[in-house]
């Protein structure tokens, strides 16, 4: 195999590993957001809430729900792609053999890289929303405990 072929194979493996890392991070963050939402419900039931605490807490919850939506979007399968198994599902066995043996690995790396960037973008935004939502929930607790009106 030529140096170019080895480099393309390494790049292909790297992009696939990044996609797997993103999916693993997304799963962990989704579980964390779910735990925070469940914990919020448990804590909020026992706090003396006022209108400001409800408003700030509600905004925090809304941001966490938006983060969960982004996380779900990130792991949603893209079946429209023209690489990997979505492509193979449209081909005959002979076309699959031809594609695998003589396929354009560089195009596959490019498509997978676009997919990885989209996943990381959703993950990054979800982390930002989770931090903002969590901050608002902490503020709501402080307002409720402090009795600010």
C-alpha positions in Angstrom: 0.0 0.0 0.0 1.3 3.4 -0.9 2.0 6.2 1.7 -1.0 8.1 0.4 -3.2 5.0 0.8 -1.8 4.4 4.4 -2.5 8.1 5.2 -6.0 7.9 3.9 -6.7 4.7 5.9 -5.3 6.3 9.0 -7.4 9.4 8.5 -10.5 7.2 7.9 -9.9 5.3 11.1 -9.3 8.6 13.0 -12.6 10.1 11.8 -14.5 7.0 12.7 -12.9 7.0 16.2 -13.9 10.7 16.7 -17.5 9.9 15.8 -17.5 7.0 18.3 -16.0 9.4 20.9 -18.7 12.0 20.2 -21.4 9.4 20.6 -19.9 8.2 23.9 -19.7 11.8 25.2 -23.2 12.5 24.1 -24.6 9.4 25.9 -22.9 10.5 29.1 -24.0 14.1 28.9 -27.6 13.0 28.1 -27.6 10.8 31.2 -26.2 13.7 33.2 -28.9 16.1 31.9 -31.6 13.6 32.7 -30.2 13.2 36.2 -30.1 16.9 36.7 -33.7 17.3 35.6 -34.8 14.5 37.9 -32.8 15.9 40.8 -34.3 19.3 40.1 -37.8 17.9 40.5 -36.8 16.3 43.8 -35.2 19.4 45.2 -37.8 21.9 44.0 -40.7 20.0 45.6 -39.2 20.7 49.1 -38.1 24.3 48.6 -40.2 27.4 49.4 -40.4 28.7 45.9 -41.4 32.3 45.0 -42.2 33.8 41.6 -38.6 34.8 40.8 -37.2 31.3 41.7 -39.9 29.7 39.5 -39.0 32.0 36.6 -35.2 31.5 36.9 -35.6 27.7 37.5 -38.0 27.4 34.6 -35.5 29.1 32.3 -32.8 26.7 33.6 -35.0 23.7 32.9 -35.9 25.0 29.4 -32.1 25.3 28.6 -31.6 21.7 29.9 -34.4 20.4 27.8 -33.0 22.2 24.7 -29.6 20.7 25.5 -31.2 17.2 25.6 -32.8 17.9 22.2 -29.4 18.8 20.7 -27.9 15.7 22.2 -30.6 13.6 20.7 -30.1 15.3 17.4 -26.4 14.5 17.6 -26.9 10.8 17.9 -29.8 10.6 15.4 -28.7 8.3 12.6 -28.0 9.9 9.3 -29.4 7.4 6.7 -29.2 9.8 3.8 -25.4 9.7 3.7 -23.5 8.4 0.7 -20.9 6.5 2.6 -20.8 3.4 4.8 -23.8 1.2 5.3 -26.4 3.8 4.0 -24.6 3.6 0.6 -24.2 -0.1 0.7 -27.9 -0.6 1.3 -28.5 0.9 -2.1 -26.0 -1.2 -4.0 -26.0 -4.7 -5.4 -23.4 -7.2 -4.0 -21.3 -6.6 -7.1 -21.4 -2.9 -6.7 -20.5 -3.2 -3.0 -17.4 -5.2 -4.0 -16.4 -2.6 -6.6 -17.0 0.2 -4.1 -15.1 -1.4 -1.3 -12.1 -2.5 -3.5 -11.9 0.6 -5.6 -13.9 3.2 -3.7 -12.8 6.7 -3.1 -11.5 6.6 0.5 -10.8 10.4 0.4 -14.5 11.1 -0.3 -15.5 8.8 2.5 -13.1 10.6 4.9 -14.6 13.9 3.8 -18.2 12.8 4.3 -17.5 11.2 7.7 -15.6 14.3 8.7 -18.6 16.5 7.9 -20.7 14.1 10.0 -18.2 14.3 12.9 -18.1 18.2 12.8 -22.0 18.3 12.9 -22.0 15.9 15.9 -19.3 17.9 17.7 -21.2 21.2 17.0 -24.4 19.8 18.6 -22.4 18.4 21.5 -20.6 21.7 22.1 -23.8 23.7 22.0 -25.5 21.2 24.4 -22.6 21.5 26.8 -23.0 25.3 26.7 -26.7 25.0 27.3 -26.2 22.5 30.1 -23.8 24.9 31.9 -26.1 27.8 31.5 -29.2 25.8 32.6 -27.3 24.4 35.6 -26.2 27.9 36.6 -29.8 29.1 36.4 -31.0 26.2 38.5 -28.3 27.0 41.2 -29.4 30.6 41.1 -33.0 29.6 41.5 -32.1 27.5 44.6 -30.2 30.4 46.1 -33.2 32.7 45.4 -35.6 30.2 47.0 -33.4 29.6 50.0 -32.5 33.2 50.4 -36.1 34.3 50.2 -35.4 37.0 47.6 -38.6 38.4 46.2 
